[in-house]
């Protein structure tokens, strides 16, 4: 790039505009890796600070994505996920033509908290099953999720293979539960603590945080069956909400 034609711009902005133009024209398609910091420093004859500022600007404007320990790359087409349907993570990944996989971080049986007792309509000090896991789409992290289930409804669930089968599949096929609906709360957050490590992103990467309560039909009645918390990478899916008037 010839800086003689762009003296009015800061050097980081010249680099940003150069790569933005290549991405928008298709010269750098989705999934393409950007050159290393050292290569960019040599190419543009600038400092590492300038290169990092340019990369940060490209990231904040939605052109690229960063993954911990991997080369920065151009953000590809992001499929839309409708929030009007209660799909499992596995179903949603498959629906977008990708291959799902899972990693179990931890699972345990413990006594329910007062909040869990209230939400799941459980007696005080009733046991619950709690699990933390990561979902992957085509081998790349999609979300980190935590789930809590009433153990009285799902005896021996700790012996199920959650790496091989989705949670909803197990609830529906092993326990005869029909998932009916989900009450969901959403907000944007910066990746906290170990979540950034689990999702292989930089600290403070923006994520979509959801908390909710899942309901299912059991013996002819609809009852709460799951409390969940999830952190989504919006570089994998974007979300759309269909609203009706009246």
Buried (B, 14 or more C-beta within 10 A) or exposed (E): EEEEEBEEEEBBBBBBBBBBEBBEEEEBEEEBEBBEBEEBBEEBEBEEEBBBBBBBBBBEEEBBBBBBEEEBBBBEEBBEBEBEEBBBBBBBBBEBEBEBBBBEEEBEEEEBBEEBBEBBEBEEEBEBBBBBBBBBBEEBBBBBBBBBBBBEBBEEBEEBEBEEBBBBBBBBEEBEBEBEEBEBEBEEEEBEEEBBEBBBBEEEBBBBBBBBBBBBBBEEEEBBBBBBBBBBBBBBBEBEEEEEEE
